Amino acid sequence: MLCELEVNNIGTYVELITRIDAEQQYRMWFRGQSDYSWGLVPSVQRKDGMGEHYEQYITTNFMIHTMRLNPNVPQRYDRASWLTLMQHYGLPTRLLDWSESPLVALYFALRSDEDAKTDAAVWVLNPMELNKKVGYGEYVPPISYDSLSGDLEGAFSNHNNDDNKSQNRIIACHGVGSDLRMYVQQSDFTIHSTSEHLDKILMSDESCDYFYKIRIPQQIRKQLLVQLDAIGFHESSIYPDMEHIAREEVNMYFNSQN
């Protein structure tokens, strides 16, 4: 079951988050999306007609070419590190990004298109309750844990073995590694080893009381983005690297000029 809410300014957004946090008594996860109508679908599943082994094909090719370019890549069978690396560089994967920061999620909901004609959304999820639902237990593990190997293996191979039996579920996990961007964005993931959509699964579950969707009306998108910038949530703080610092400076001092 889904609890749908709406805000009209950044103050009511913070109030809603505070109320949800008090209700759930667990650190919630947040995901911002530019279009309210979009579901919770990982990038590798968003395009139809790609063939049965499309995911395995692109992950294998990425590994082959990356290993030729860089000797410091993850070990061959370190599936968690490889998928995290692929997600970082924009390859379609079975990982769906979440953040432990509601303001980071709000930034992602708004930043992609300042002139958008649609309402945006911030999804809110209790990850521990999701994992309880799929039978994992009252725990949110790191993506590198052996207990998640079956959730990751299908991205690389369609052959099961006793140690790595493929799963058919959606499970929440913490990101790992020493990546500054992930740290700043407070990044976590859901792993989607099934083609079922997370939003549809939880919306059809009448006992689900840990799943929310906050509507951001189109007419206040620009205002909220300005307010986020004023409190320190902008491109170079979300993406702390030279490329995004330079792009932010260009947008601020050149693209804004007539």
C-alpha positions in Angstrom: 0.0 0.0 0.0 1.3 3.4 -0.9 0.9 6.6 1.1 0.8 9.6 -1.3 1.6 13.0 0.0 2.1 16.5 -1.4 4.2 19.5 -0.5 3.9 23.2 -1.4 7.3 24.5 -0.1 10.6 23.3 1.4 9.3 23.8 4.9 6.3 21.4 4.4 8.7 18.9 2.8 11.0 18.9 5.8 7.9 18.6 8.1 6.7 15.5 6.2 10.1 13.8 6.3 10.3 14.5 10.0 6.8 13.0 10.5 7.6 9.9 8.5 10.9 9.4 10.3 9.0 9.5 13.7 6.5 7.0 12.4 9.0 4.5 11.1 11.7 4.7 13.8 14.3 3.6 11.3 16.6 5.6 8.9 14.5 5.9 5.8 15.8 5.9 2.2 14.8 8.4 -0.5 14.7 8.5 -4.3 14.0 11.6 -6.3 12.5 11.3 -9.8 11.8 14.1 -12.3 8.5 12.7 -13.4 5.8 11.7 -11.0 4.4 9.0 -13.3 7.7 7.0 -13.4 7.8 3.8 -11.4 10.8 2.3 -9.5 12.6 0.4 -12.3 16.3 -0.1 -12.6 17.9 1.3 -15.8 18.7 -2.1 -17.3 14.9 -2.9 -17.3 13.6 0.3 -18.8 13.9 -0.6 -22.5 11.8 -3.4 -23.9 12.9 -5.9 -26.6 16.6 -6.0 -25.8 16.9 -9.8 -25.7 17.1 -12.3 -22.9 20.8 -11.9 -22.2 21.2 -8.2 -22.8 22.2 -7.4 -19.2 25.0 -10.1 -19.2 26.2 -9.0 -22.6 26.8 -5.4 -21.6 28.3 -6.2 -18.2 30.8 -8.6 -19.8 31.8 -6.2 -22.5 32.2 -3.4 -19.9 34.5 -5.7 -17.9 36.6 -6.8 -20.9 37.2 -3.2 -22.1 37.8 -1.8 -18.7 40.3 -4.5 -17.8 42.3 -3.6 -20.9 42.4 0.1 -19.9 42.9 0.0 -16.2 45.0 -2.5 -14.2 43.4 -1.4 -10.9 39.9 -2.6 -11.6 38.0 -5.1 -9.2 38.8 -8.8 -9.2 37.0 -10.7 -11.9 34.4 -12.3 -9.5 33.9 -9.3 -7.3 30.4 -8.8 -8.6 29.5 -6.1 -6.1 32.4 -3.9 -6.9 31.9 -4.4 -10.7 28.2 -3.5 -10.5 28.9 -0.5 -8.4 31.5 0.7 -10.8 29.1 0.2 -13.8 26.4 2.1 -12.0 28.8 5.0 -11.3 29.7 5.3 -15.0 26.2 5.1 -16.3 26.0 1.6 -17.6 22.4 0.2 -17.3 22.4 -2.2 -14.3 19.9 -4.0 -12.0 20.8 -1.5 -9.2 18.4 1.3 -8.3 20.0 4.3 -6.5 18.6 5.6 -3.2 19.9 8.2 -0.7 19.8 8.4 3.1 19.4 12.2 2.6 15.9 13.6 1.8 17.5 16.8 0.5 19.8 14.9 -1.9 16.8 13.0 -3.2 14.9 16.3 -3.6 17.8 17.7 -5.6 17.7 14.8 -8.0 14.0 15.1 -8.4 14.4 18.7 -9.5 17.8 19.2 -11.2 17.4 17.3 -14.4 15.0 19.7 -16.0 14.3 23.1 -14.6 11.6 23.8 -17.2 9.8 20.5 -16.7 6.1 20.5 -17.4 5.4 17.6 -15.0 5.2 17.1 -11.2 8.3 15.5 -9.7 8.3 12.8 -7.0 10.4 11.7 -4.0 9.8 8.1 -3.0 10.4 7.1 0.6 11.1 3.5 1.7 12.0 1.7 4.9 14.7 -0.7 3.6 14.7 -2.9 6.7 10.9 -3.6 6.3 11.5 -4.4 2.6 14.1 -6.9 3.5 11.9 -8.5 6.1 9.1 -8.8 3.5 11.4 -10.8 1.1 12.6 -13.1 3.8 16.1 -11.7 4.3 15.5 -10.6 7.9 15.6 -7.4 10.0 18.9 -6.3 8.5 20.2 -4.2 5.6 23.6 -5.7 4.5 26.4 -4.2 2.5 26.2 -5.0 -1.2 29.5 -7.0 -0.8 28.0 -9.6 1.6 28.1 -13.2 0.4 24.3 -13.6 1.2 23.6 -11.2 -1.8 25.8 -13.1 -4.3 22.8 -14.7 -5.9 21.1 -11.3 -6.4 24.1 -10.1 -8.3 25.2 -13.1 -10.2 22.4 -12.9 -12.8 23.8 -9.7 -14.1 26.9 -11.6 -15.3 25.8 -15.2 -15.9 22.7 -17.3 -16.5 24.2 -20.4 -14.9 23.4 -21.3 -11.3 25.8 -23.1 -9.0 25.4 -24.3 -5.4 27.3 -21.2 -4.0 25.6 -18.6 -6.2 22.0 -19.6 -6.9 20.2 -16.8 -8.6 17.5 -15.0 -6.6 14.1 -13.6 -7.8 13.5 -10.7 -5.5 14.2 -7.0 -4.7 16.4 -6.4 -1.7 17.9 -3.3 -0.1 21.7 -3.0 0.5 24.2 -0.4 1.5 26.8 0.7 -1.0 30.5 0.1 -0.1 33.8 1.4 -1.3 35.8 4.6 -0.9 34.1 6.6 -3.6 33.6 10.3 -2.5 30.5 10.8 -4.7 28.7 7.9 -3.0 29.7 9.2 0.4 28.5 12.7 -0.3 25.2 11.5 -1.8 24.8 8.9 1.0 24.1 6.3 -1.6 22.4 2.9 -1.1 20.8 0.5 -3.6 18.0 -1.9 -4.2 19.0 -4.9 -6.2 16.4 -6.0 -8.7 16.9 -9.6 -9.7 13.3 -9.8 -10.8 11.5 -7.9 -13.6 8.6 -7.1 -11.2 8.4 -3.4 -10.4 9.1 -2.4 -6.7 6.3 0.2 -6.6 3.7 -2.2 -8.0 4.8 -4.9 -5.5 4.4 -2.7 -2.5 1.3 -0.8 -3.7 -0.5 -4.1 -4.0 0.5 -5.2 -0.5 -2.3 -3.9 1.9 -0.1 -4.7 4.9 2.7 -2.4 3.7 3.0 0.7 5.9 6.5 1.8 5.1 6.3 3.2 1.6 5.5 6.8 0.6 5.5 9.0 -2.5 5.7 12.8 -2.1 4.4 14.9 -5.0 6.4 18.0 -5.9 4.1 20.2 -8.0 5.5 21.5 -11.2 4.8 25.1 -10.4 7.2 25.1 -7.4 10.1 23.1 -8.9 12.2 26.2 -9.7 11.6 27.8 -6.3 12.6 24.6 -4.5 15.8 24.3 -6.6 16.8 27.9 -5.6 16.1 27.1 -2.0 18.2 24.0 -2.1 21.1 25.9 -3.7 20.8 28.5 -0.8 21.3 25.8 1.8 24.2 24.1 0.0 22.7 21.5 -2.2 23.8 22.2 -5.8 25.8 20.5 -8.6 29.3 20.7 -7.2 28.3 19.7 -3.7 26.4 16.6 -5.0 29.1 15.8 -7.6 32.4 16.8 -5.8 34.8 16.6 -8.8 36.5 19.1 -11.1 34.2 18.4 -14.1 31.1 19.4 -12.1 32.8 22.4 -10.4 33.7 23.7 -13.8 30.3 23.1 -15.3 28.7 24.9 -12.4 30.9 27.9 -12.8 30.1 28.1 -16.5 26.4 27.9 -15.9 26.6 30.5 -13.2 28.8 33.1 -14.9 28.4 32.5 -18.7 25.2 30.7 -19.5 23.2 33.1 -17.4 24.5 36.1 -19.4 22.5 37.4 -22.3 
